[in-house]
Amino acid sequence: MNPGELLNTINGLPAHPLLVHAVVVLIPLSAIGAVLISVVPAWRRRYWLPVLALTVVAVAAVPLAKEAGERLFARLGSPNDPVLRRHTELGDHLLPYALVFAALLILLLVFGRLADRAWVAAVEMAQQEPDIIDIAPSPPRLWRVITVLVSLLLIASAAVVTYQVYLTGDSGSSSVWSDVGRG
């Protein structure tokens, strides 16, 4: 089996609905993890790697699901279903949202680490030279403010990307299941 076939079928089933589950599960999970490490700095220091790894896998699943969806759409003969067309439009826009989310997570990790280092340096300086305690808090405060701002942007981005996943998934499932159960 060549690699291109994997995006068409997996064990005889269309690959798109299978790959979509990775996006639908992993993006919200990584969003929850990102929010948690944004709110609790001690968790950021401890769980940054699993959250980052989960986010990388989640974001990588988006173009795979999109490509598999385009191949499935072509195999179906590009049906003229407005709900399916809406699904493909939403799917086209999901990757930029996911990339912004991932970039903000990386920024949080970088700025959070800088804030942690600045805080440790300020504490060490204050312990060594108690007379300069008044100027020591300035650098850590700057990095903490930047970290808080990036955290707020990350939390907003997590909500937006999760909502975009919901909209895309809901339109896709509606296009498939809307006629099921109607006698």
C-alpha positions as CSV (number, residue, x, y, z in Angstrom):
1,M,0.0,0.0,0.0
2,N,1.4,3.4,-1.0
3,P,1.2,6.3,1.5
4,G,-1.4,8.1,-0.7
5,E,-3.7,5.2,-0.3
6,L,-3.7,5.6,3.5
7,L,-5.6,8.9,3.1
8,N,-8.2,7.1,0.9
9,T,-9.0,4.1,3.1
10,I,-7.9,2.3,6.2
11,N,-8.7,-1.4,6.3
12,G,-11.3,-0.8,3.6
13,L,-13.1,2.1,5.4
14,P,-12.9,5.7,4.2
15,A,-10.0,7.3,6.1
16,H,-11.6,10.7,6.6
17,P,-14.1,9.7,9.3
18,L,-11.4,7.8,11.1
19,L,-8.8,10.6,11.0
20,V,-11.4,13.1,12.0
21,H,-11.7,11.4,15.3
22,A,-8.1,12.3,16.1
23,V,-8.9,16.0,15.5
24,V,-12.2,15.9,17.3
25,V,-10.6,14.3,20.4
26,L,-7.1,15.7,20.5
27,I,-7.7,19.4,19.7
28,P,-10.2,19.8,22.7
29,L,-7.9,17.7,24.9
30,S,-4.9,19.9,24.1
31,A,-7.0,23.0,24.6
32,I,-8.0,21.8,28.1
33,G,-4.3,21.1,28.8
34,A,-3.3,24.5,27.5
35,V,-5.9,26.3,29.6
36,L,-4.8,24.3,32.7
37,I,-1.1,25.1,32.3
38,S,-2.0,28.7,31.5
39,V,-3.9,29.1,34.8
40,V,-1.6,27.1,37.1
41,P,2.1,28.0,36.5
42,A,3.3,25.0,38.6
43,W,1.5,22.7,36.2
44,R,3.0,24.5,33.3
45,R,6.5,23.7,34.6
46,R,5.5,20.1,35.2
47,Y,3.2,19.2,32.3
48,W,4.5,21.4,29.5
49,L,5.9,18.5,27.5
50,P,2.8,16.3,27.4
51,V,0.6,19.3,26.5
52,L,3.0,20.3,23.8
53,A,3.3,16.8,22.4
54,L,-0.5,16.4,22.4
55,T,-0.9,19.7,20.6
56,V,1.7,18.9,18.0
57,V,-0.1,15.5,17.2
58,A,-3.5,17.2,17.2
59,V,-2.4,20.0,14.8
60,A,-0.7,17.4,12.6
61,A,-3.9,15.5,12.4
62,V,-5.8,18.5,10.9
63,P,-4.2,18.5,7.4
64,L,-4.4,14.7,7.3
65,A,-8.1,14.7,8.0
66,K,-8.6,17.6,5.5
67,E,-6.7,15.8,2.7
68,A,-8.6,12.5,3.4
69,G,-11.9,14.5,3.3
70,E,-11.0,16.1,0.0
71,R,-10.3,12.6,-1.4
72,L,-13.5,11.3,-0.1
73,F,-15.4,14.2,-1.5
74,A,-13.8,13.6,-4.9
75,R,-14.7,9.8,-4.7
76,L,-18.3,10.7,-4.0
77,G,-18.4,12.8,-7.2
78,S,-18.4,16.2,-5.4
79,P,-22.1,16.1,-4.4
80,N,-24.0,19.3,-4.5
81,D,-25.1,19.1,-0.8
82,P,-25.1,22.6,0.9
83,V,-24.4,21.1,4.3
84,L,-21.4,19.1,2.9
85,R,-20.2,22.3,1.1
86,R,-20.3,24.1,4.4
87,H,-18.4,21.3,6.1
88,T,-15.6,21.5,3.5
89,E,-15.4,25.3,3.9
90,L,-15.2,25.0,7.7
91,G,-12.6,22.2,7.3
92,D,-10.5,24.5,5.0
93,H,-10.4,27.1,7.8
94,L,-9.5,24.8,10.7
95,L,-5.8,24.6,10.2
96,P,-5.0,28.3,10.6
97,Y,-6.9,28.3,13.9
98,A,-5.0,25.2,15.0
99,L,-1.7,26.8,14.0
100,V,-2.4,30.0,15.9
101,F,-3.3,27.9,19.0
102,A,-0.1,25.9,18.8
103,A,2.0,29.1,18.3
104,L,0.4,30.7,21.3
105,L,1.1,27.6,23.4
106,I,4.8,27.7,22.3
107,L,4.9,31.4,23.2
108,L,3.4,30.7,26.6
109,L,6.1,28.0,27.3
110,V,8.9,30.3,26.2
111,F,7.7,33.4,28.1
112,G,6.7,31.3,31.1
113,R,10.2,29.8,31.3
114,L,11.7,33.3,31.0
115,A,9.4,34.5,33.8
116,D,10.5,31.6,36.0
117,R,14.2,32.2,35.3
118,A,13.8,36.0,36.0
119,W,12.0,35.2,39.2
120,V,14.7,32.8,40.4
121,A,17.4,35.3,39.5
122,A,15.6,38.1,41.4
123,V,15.2,35.9,44.5
124,E,18.9,34.9,44.4
125,M,19.9,38.5,44.0
126,A,17.7,39.7,46.8
127,Q,19.2,37.0,49.1
128,Q,22.8,38.0,48.2
129,E,22.2,41.8,48.3
130,P,19.2,42.8,50.4
131,D,19.9,46.5,49.8
132,I,18.7,46.2,46.1
133,I,15.4,44.5,46.9
134,D,13.5,47.5,45.4
135,I,14.8,47.1,41.9
136,A,14.9,43.3,41.8
137,P,11.2,42.7,41.1
138,S,11.1,44.7,37.9
139,P,12.4,42.1,35.4
140,P,10.3,39.2,36.8
141,R,7.2,41.5,36.8
142,L,7.7,42.3,33.1
143,W,8.0,38.6,32.1
144,R,5.0,37.7,34.3
145,V,2.9,40.4,32.6
146,I,3.9,39.1,29.2
147,T,3.1,35.5,30.3
148,V,-0.3,36.5,31.6
149,L,-1.1,38.3,28.3
150,V,0.0,35.3,26.3
151,S,-2.0,33.1,28.6
152,L,-5.2,35.1,28.0
153,L,-4.6,34.9,24.3
154,L,-4.0,31.2,24.5
155,I,-7.2,30.6,26.5
156,A,-9.2,32.6,23.9
157,S,-7.5,30.7,21.1
158,A,-8.2,27.3,22.8
159,A,-11.9,28.3,23.0
160,V,-12.0,29.4,19.4
161,V,-10.2,26.4,17.9
162,T,-12.4,24.0,20.0
163,Y,-15.5,25.8,18.7
164,Q,-14.3,25.6,15.2
165,V,-13.7,21.9,15.6
166,Y,-17.3,21.6,16.9
167,L,-18.7,23.6,14.0
168,T,-16.8,21.6,11.4
169,G,-17.6,18.2,13.0
170,D,-21.3,19.1,13.5
171,S,-21.6,20.1,9.8
172,G,-19.9,16.9,8.7
173,S,-22.0,14.6,10.8
174,S,-25.1,16.5,9.8
175,S,-24.3,15.9,6.1
176,V,-24.0,12.2,6.7
177,W,-26.7,11.5,9.3
178,S,-29.4,14.1,8.5
179,D,-31.6,11.7,6.7
180,V,-31.1,8.8,9.1
181,G,-34.2,7.9,11.0
182,R,-36.6,9.7,8.7
183,G,-39.0,7.1,7.5
